[in-house]
Amino acid sequence: MAIRIRLKRIGKKKQSYYRIVVADVRFPRDGRSIEEIGLYDPNQDPAKVDINKERLEYWMGNGATLTPTVENILKSRPKLK
C-alpha cells in the first residue's frame, strides 16, 4: 500500500486552507485520510504552517512519501512544532 503525505483542501470558495494528511494514494484528494498531522493556511501573511513533527517523522519512517507541494511547504518553514 502506497502512503502519501499530502494536502486536503477545506474552507470556503476563494478562502481555502489545507490540512496536511496521511492518505493512501488511491483515496481522492478531499476524501478519506488515515491521519491528520497538520494545517497549512496560505491566506495569512506569512503563510501559517502547523505540523506535528513527531507524527511526520513516524510516517516518514514507515515509508510514507511527501508530495512535491508538501515538500516545498516544509522546506520553506524550517521551524516545525
Secondary structure, DSSP 8 states (H G I E B T S, - for coil): --EEEEEEEEEETTEEEEEEEEEETTS-TTS--SEEEEEEETTSSS-EEEE-HHHHHHHHHTT-EE-HHHHHHHHH-----
